[in-house]
Amino acid sequence: MTTEKPATGLSAEIVERAETCTLADLCLACRVERDWITQLVEHGVIEPVGERGVELRFASISVVRVRQAKRLEQDLQLNLPGIALVLDLLEEIEDLRSRLKRVARPSDRDADAF
């Protein structure tokens, strides 16, 4: 995970899907407590990767999902089941939009007809 500072003064994080982070890293990156992350795991909002040994590890993309969850909690005052539902529905909407874009693309044969 790397951090870049654009010219606007805003910071942006580039999250690489292949990397993993520890529970402590995730808490630090998202500015949340360990217990809150544990509750997100219990409600299926995020999933640890690999063996469930001594230290939980998460895909670095979990940072994005945890931040979304925190925003939903703060902005809409949603509880954890509500957060899980909203994030699942947003993911489903994104999947459906992707499918629709693939279906709506004209094929090469259609383009040649014009």
Secondary structure, 3 states (H helix, E strand, C coil): CEEECCCCCCCEEECCCCCEEEHHHHHHHHCCCHHHHHHHHHCCCCCECCCCCCCCEEECCHHHHHHHHHHHHHHHCCCHHHHHHHHHHHHHHHHHHHHHHHHHCCCHHHHHHC
